[in-house]
Each structure stands twice: as C-alpha cells, then as structure tokens.
Amino acid sequence: MTLPQTMRALIQKQDGYSRASQRSGFSLEALDPYVEMAAIDVPAPGKGQVLVKVARGAVNPSDVMFIKGMYGQPRRKGLPAGFEGCGTVVATGEGAEQFDGKRIAFVTGNSGYGSWAEYAVADAAMCIPLMDGISDDDGASMIVNPLTALAMISIVKEAGAESFILTAAASQLCKLIIAQAAADGLSAIGTVRRDEQIEPLKALGAAHVLNQKSDTFSSDMRDICRADKPVVMLDAVAGPSSAAVFEAMGRGARWIIYGRLEEEPPVLREPGEMIFLQKRIEGFWLSRWLTEAGDQERAQLVKKAQTNFIDGLWKTDVTEVLALEDAADRLANALAQPNGKVLLSP
Amino acid sequence: MTLPQTMRALIQKQDGYSRASQRSGFSLEALDPYVEMAAIDVPAPGKGQVLVKVARGAVNPSDVMFIKGMYGQPRRKGLPAGFEGCGTVVATGEGAEQFDGKRIAFVTGNSGYGSWAEYAVADAAMCIPLMDGISDDDGASMIVNPLTALAMISIVKEAGAESFILTAAASQLCKLIIAQAAADGLSAIGTVRRDEQIEPLKALGAAHVLNQKSDTFSSDMRDICRADKPVVMLDAVAGPSSAAVFEAMGRGARWIIYGRLEEEPPVLREPGEMIFLQKRIEGFWLSRWLTEAGDQERAQLVKKAQTNFIDGLWKTDVTEVLALEDAADRLANALAQPNGKVLLSP
C-alpha cells in the first residue's frame, strides 16, 4: 500500500506542562489555545509499533487534560493529540507484523502520534483487534472508558462494597459503570446536574440518582448513605460538591478522584473523620492501574469490554462526529453537551 | 486497704458528641465549658478491671478532643475525664488480681472513670506494670504518646521511606518520634511555628526543621522534598499549612492526619495530584492501629517504650504539674505553652 507523504492533523501548540497558576478545570473552554490544524509528515512505525489509518479518534476527558498541560505526561509541540481511536493498520514495525491489515482499537500512549490525525502510531501492546459487530463509533472508545469502567467495578468489589457513589454520573464512562454494576448486582448511586438525566440513568440500572443542585441534595445523600452504606465514591468532579458527598458518607469512606470538573477546589471541613471514621482520599489513573493489574487481568478486561458491546449491555452514545477541520470551531461546544461522546473523523 | 467513700474528680458536663457547627480546633480555649470539679463516689472495679489510686493523670490532645465532644467515642456526663495516667492498683475485679498493689501505667478506654480524679478504673488489658527507674512524670505518659510514636515509625518503615515530615514537630509526641527516627537512621523533617524550637529539635536528631511562618517556607519545603523525597507526612495540624506541605511533596505522598490544630480547614488545590502523582490522604488513630496490630506487636512496643525511657533515648518534658483544683484556672494556659507535657496530680 502506498502511503501519502503528508497528512492532516490537529497538532499541539505547547510543550510540557502548564504552570499551576495557569490551570483551570478539566473542561475545554476552546480548542484554539492548545491545538491547531496542520499538515505534517506521515510517521513511520518504529520497532514493535503499528501505523494506523484512523477511522475515528475519540475525545476523552484525558485528552482535554493532556492538551491543557494538566495530564500525567508532558505535551509535545507539533505532534498530534488524541490518546484513543480505531482504524486499520497500514504499516508495521519489526515485531508487530501480526497486526498487518487488521482493524483495531488502539491507544497511542507515548508514541507522540495521536489519533486526531489521518494516521496514528501505537505500540502493538496497546492494540486490540476489533471483533466483527463492533462499529467504528464503538471501536473508537473501546479501551479508555471500558477498561476504566471495569477497573472501577473491580475496585468496588475488592472493597467489599455492595453500593457505591458516582459523581457526574451522566458521562459515557458512568453509563458503562452503571450498566455493569446492575448486571453484577451492585447498587450505583449517581449524582447529576440536570433533572432530565435522572430517569435515563435509572433506566440503565442506577439505584438512586440525585440532582446535586437540588435544595435537599445533602440531606437526601445523607439518608441514602445511612441506608445503603456506600464506602466508595468514584469522583470525576473533585470540587465542593464532591466534598459534600464525602461528608455524607460514613465510616471507611474512600473518595477516589479520577477527574476534575469543578474549578473551585474542595475543602476538607471535617479532617477529624479521617482519624475516627477511617475515611481516606486517593486517586485513580487507568495507566497506573493497568500496569499494576498485570497481563492476564488486562486481557480478560479487554475481552469483556468487546463482549459487553456485542451483547448490548453497553453502547456508545455519540453526540457528534466532527471532521478534523471543524474541531476548532465546534469541539468545545460539542463537549459541553451533556450525555454523549464526541468523535473525530479524519 | 480501706478506701474512702467519695473522691475529688474533674467530671464532664456534657454527654455524647458536639455538633459539627459547634466544633472549633482541637486546642482548649478554657476548661470550664466542658469539665468541673466535683466529689463523686469512688467506683468499684468490675470483672477484669482494676481501681487505681492515681499518682499522675496525663493531659493529651486526645483528652481535649474528647471533652469537646470531637473524639471517636461519646462523652459521659458526670464521669471523670482523662484517658491516661499512672498510679497504684488498690482494688481488683475478678481476673485482674495479678495487678494487686502494682505500680502501673494505664489507659482508661471505655471504663468511664478517667485519670483526672483521685481514683480511676482501667481494664487489666490496658495496664502496664511500670519498671523500676520510671518516674511518675514519665509513667503518666507511658502509653498514648510512646505507642503512637512507635506506631508511626512503623508506618514510615512499612512505606519504605527514608525520610518523613512531622508537622507541629515541637510536641512531646514528635520529640519521641524524632529521637526514635534518629536512632533508626530515618530522616525527620519537622515544621514548627517559632524559631526557638528549631535548634532543640535538631539537637534531638531532626534532619531539617522549618518555621512555617517564614516567608520562604513553601519554597524551602519544596527544595527539601526534591532532595529527600519524603513520602509520609504525619500531621497534627490538618489545616492550610498541612495542605501547603502536601503540595510540596512529590509522587506517592501520604498525608496522615492524627490531630487538628488549625481551625481553618485545608483546601485541596491540586486534586489532579491524587490521580497522577498517586498522592493520598488518610488518618491515624492509635486505638484502631493497636487493634489491627495484634497482641505480639503491642507487647513489643510496650516493652520498647519503657526501655527507651530507661535508656535515656526518651524523656518527658513537663511544663507543669497541676492540682485538680487548679485545672479550671490554669490548664488551658499551661497547654498553650509550646514545648512540654501538662500533668494533673490528684
């Protein structure tokens, strides 16, 4: 197959990390300060790598954090963003030949050549051959959200909890978690910011869904915590509303932060509860969790993720599929829509 | 031995816990709202308990938290406060006869009859026969601070840390920790609020001591953290200054809260560090730790504590020994003195 010399890509405008003083929340106010459209050389895959013709690039919260310089790895100016996507392998480096011509889901990790481009580079270890019956829209988000969801269910089970709390529960990720929890007999308690998000999440299997803007939110959450005794909060918000939920939780509560949607930082009003109620606060990062999980558990989760989509337990709600050229104008607004996933189509 | 019918005691004026809205810091503004002098019946020891003629009652931060209704167990109106002390056993319940006439250190746990009185009741399991060579002043603080110090050294070692941070490092507890750390080759980094506390702590073996009121505190702490890489902060403060230290710490930092000296609550300005730097926040409560440690480790620590005093590695700096009658007027002021322990002498 003959490859073109150059490709269209959304490349990063900065190197490294942003300074603490420049940081805001993890939502995207506009794409332009961080990323621009450009034509760059199509890369060659290195040893153990594959070159993918991208069908869909995903836009995850982690991508937004990354391009803003707030993620756990440094930006690289002039190279395409986008951690995840799906497509077809069009060239392979030494040791990655088994993927030649395959349709795969991938994450680009540290390759530097992300999925917001016509071609991306991924390590063979980060590629999953897609089963028949998985659409491009589902395939583009086959790794980050599904594995995060399964990892979090695993954390809840290891904690011996029969119920747990999800903040920002209307996200695509949380929908996967809620469906899996219901299938596993776990009781998911979600918080949202709009009344119209409540019923759809209950229909997915959530045990309780509370609007955090309701006047009775804190007392309602306290009542639910007293009755259901959730000991894990999976928190995408990391703000004052998360702190309020943590205060409502009882003995042994674990506040597990994996994102930040509120700009105002949380205040620990009752640090004595860390002492006497054995509460604690920690973080979750998929990259780290997968490293610690080991090959066997990873392989099981990858298989289960695809099976869940094929069986219909999971589906991807797509808000919008944008051309790369339209991202500058429309991505921030599309991400601000409440209930779905935004994908890029090169 | 003939016992009197009644005794003098500092008894509690409230039951249960204080409301969240009534809570302030863990320091004592005045004794009078919480405790009053009274004559009450001398109790009889129950099964497995001893009655102790108190030589010295200790005043620990946990006592202050308890009488303010902010500790992990409820107050009992009309009964004496005081978790710890030393004295001589003058009566025993069934199964505690082995302590008859013995000079012991004790904690009163849930007995209800605390050490701020002429007589106290303790479970035999919470009594330690005092070795010769231990003074009453050392014996009065033989359990809570020494076992906390040894438990914390154990936590630091289990974390694989070669250095760790102590806030409010001029406390009696922290002096024990610093001396033990130096003996074990661990590097203790202390924070204090007065310049004159710096040199005495360095003389005890602290590697670094910083005044948190210094203009260069945050940058100095950052430099030390970069060089020494402490991963544990043992925190008696639980306020904004603790949060500043936590921000200065690097990957894997554990903020372990065991007290609260600042009324202003801490703010988590960088929740993303919980995710990407695997930082976490938890609490330490001696009662809980001892329960989890098991009999053998507890017995070893109890022995080591006394040996440390006899060997001269540890000593108790006593600010003041107050008669029970003088506590109402003088206890709060004595506790506000920076560097020593306050004891009560019935």
Interface residues (C-beta under 8 A of the other chain):
Chain A: A20 R23 F26 M65 M70 Y71 G72 A238 I257 Y258 G259 R260 P265 P266 V267 L268 R269 E270 P271 G272 E273 M274 I275 F276 L277 Q278 K279 R280 I281 E282 G283 F284 W285 R288
Chain B: A20 M65 M70 Y71 G72 A238 I257 Y258 G259 R260 P265 P266 V267 L268 R269 E270 P271 G272 E273 M274 I275 F276 L277 Q278 K279 R280 I281 E282 G283 F284 W285 R288
